[in-house]
Amino acid sequence: MIFRIIKYLLLSILGFILIVFLVLFTPAIWRHWVTYPRLEKEVSAFQKLRKEPIVLTKMNTYRGVIHVHSYLSHDSKGTLNDIIPAAKSDGIDFIFLTDHPHGNIDTIPKGYKGFYDGVLIEPGSEKQGFDTWPLDSTIIDWSVDKDTIAKNIIAGGGIIFYAHTEEPHNWANPFYHGMEIYNFHTDTKDESLPPQIINFIVNGNRYRPWALREMFDEQTSILSLWDSLNLKRQIVGFSAVDTHENQNIRAKYLKDGRIQWIGPNAKAIDTMEVKFWNKWLFNQPDKDGWVFKWMIDTYKDGFNYITNYVLADSLSVPSLAENLKRGHLYTAFKSLGDAKGFMYYSKNQKDSLSGIMGDSVRVDQVKSLNAVSPFPGQFRLIHEGKIVNILAGERYQFSWAEPIEKGGYRIEIHIKLNGKLVPWLYSNPIYIY
């Protein structure tokens, strides 16, 4: 009788464990075998539609990631051994780093600066809600009033943007150049952690880009804020990958022969002896000494997830910085399709180009707003926060039936993914005055 009770109890426990496993893991397993393979086929078919648009300006288009962290940040271990191969693999031309300062006295430049195997890196800082690049040798005292810091950076010729725009900022501050209109870290804040961890356990090696994409939500409130701020003055919009390569579990040897485990946010979580029972976990050390890696976020996947495209005369910090300040850029989810070749511009009465995204154009110099894209999609023309026109295709043109209404006009392109229209590209506005 007792053995029968024990048997049924064990069977009940096993049944309960099986039910819990199925409840927790079935969605991720379904994605692995059904959803993600189908999405890969969709995106592959979409990418085959690429056509190179006509070239409309003498400016070059450079792919870049802005708001990136390296080993200088307290929550990252990233080095050039991680960053440069990822950038080269993803076609990234430039990286604007934003390492967290250690304390209030922040010396610039710091860490990496210049060209590394053809990739241009410019050092900067993220602190107190700012992404900032002084673009010169300086010392920032972060204990000073925030608005004063912004004023000093601008006065010195640097760039200052607001980071994490889901958080409160002094939007009336007249000194900042722009804001993040998409930040991957911001996008993840509303996610429940356990299902995402399970999804990465099941899909992380084969389908990591799709596991990252699983957390995507269109940042409608931030975009609305951006539109409202542009009513008063030009506010440049850009995307932030906010990549630290730090949501991972890694291990390396210490000098005494023990193994140190590093967990999320680059924090040490344990130290252990290497024994016969755990030795099988560890590989030969890589260039940075890691003998074990289980990666959720990587520079490679982050750099390819969403990318900024800056129109500039040359791949140099002065040219990139000047055109960033002027809003000569657009941003796109590159993992869905490389947006290089897109152009948003205005034409005058002579059908000549009179301005591009970021430009302010006098009303008598505008006859139409136009865009060309390397991929077909649904173009949406947005004027001061409202959609005023929608047109599908590879080319876009909008002319006014009524007298031209002044203000900022920006373009979004949405594409179909998994049966739904999702945003693929955001341009900066053309300002008609």
Secondary structure, DSSP 8 states (H G I E B T S, - for coil): -HHHHHHHHHHHHHHHHHHHHHHHHHHHHHIIIIIHHHHHHHHHHHHTT-------SS-EEEEEEEEE--TTSTT----HHHHHHHHHHHT--EEEE-B--SSSEEEES-S--EEETTEEEE--EEETTEEEE-SSSEEEETTS-HHHHHHHHHHTT-EEEE--TTS---TT-TT--EEEEEEHHHHHTTS-HHHHHHHHHHHTTTSHHHHHHTT----HHHHHHHHHHTTTS--EEEEEEEE-S-SEEEEEE-TTS-EEEE-GGG-EEEEE---TTTGGG-----TT-EEEEEESS-HHHHHHHSEEEEEESSSSHHHHHHHHHTT-EEEE-TTT---TT-EEEEE-TTS-EEEETT-EE-GGG-SEEEEEEEEEEEEEEEETTEEEEEEEEEEEEEE-SSS---EEEEEEEEEEETTEEEEEEEE--EEE-
